[in-house]
Amino acid sequence: MNKILLLLIGAVVLVIISRFAISFFSANRVATGLTISDDNVMSLSGCDGLHNCTASTATSKRNHIEAFAYNGTGAEAMSRFSNLISSYSGATIVTQQANYLHATFKTTLLGYTDDFELLLDESNQVLHVRSASRIGKSDLGANRKRIEALRTLANSS
C-alpha cells in the first residue's frame, strides 16, 4: 500500500514539474507567422512540413485549412472573431490591429501555448488563419480542431 501511495505522489509531482517546465519554455517562444515584405505588405507564412501548425496559406494538404470567409465589412469580421476568441477559456489577445489579430491559447492540463493569428484579406473577403504550437513536434490536431471550432461558432452566431 505504501509503494502505491509513493508511486502516486511521485506521479503527481512529475506532472506538476512538467506543467511548470512546459509553461516556462512555451512562454519564451512565439510561433507567429506574420511576415512583412519590403513594400509593407503583410502575409501569414504557411507551415508546410510542420506537424504542429495549420494555416490557410499552407500549400501542403496536411497543413492547409480554408480561410474564414465573411460577409459584411472586414472590420465587422475582425470584431466578431475577436469576441469569439475572447470568450474562450485560456485565450488571450496579444495584438489586435485593424487587419491583424494575434492571440494565444493555453491548454489547461499541461499549459502548452499555441499562437493563433488572423490576417484580413479584404480583396478576397476572407480572414487568413494560422495556428501553431510553440513547442513539440506534433499538436495531435489541436490547432486544426480549434480553427474548425471557431468556424462553427462564427457560422452559428
Secondary structure, DSSP 4 states (H G I P E B T S, - for coil): -HHHHHHHHHHHHHHHHHHHHHHHHHHT-----EEE-TT--EEE---TT-BSEEETT--STTTB---EE-SS-HHHHHHHHHHHHHTSTTEEEEEE-SSEEEEEEE-TTT--EEEEEEEEETTTTEEEEEEEESSSSB-TTHHHHHHHHHHHHHHH-
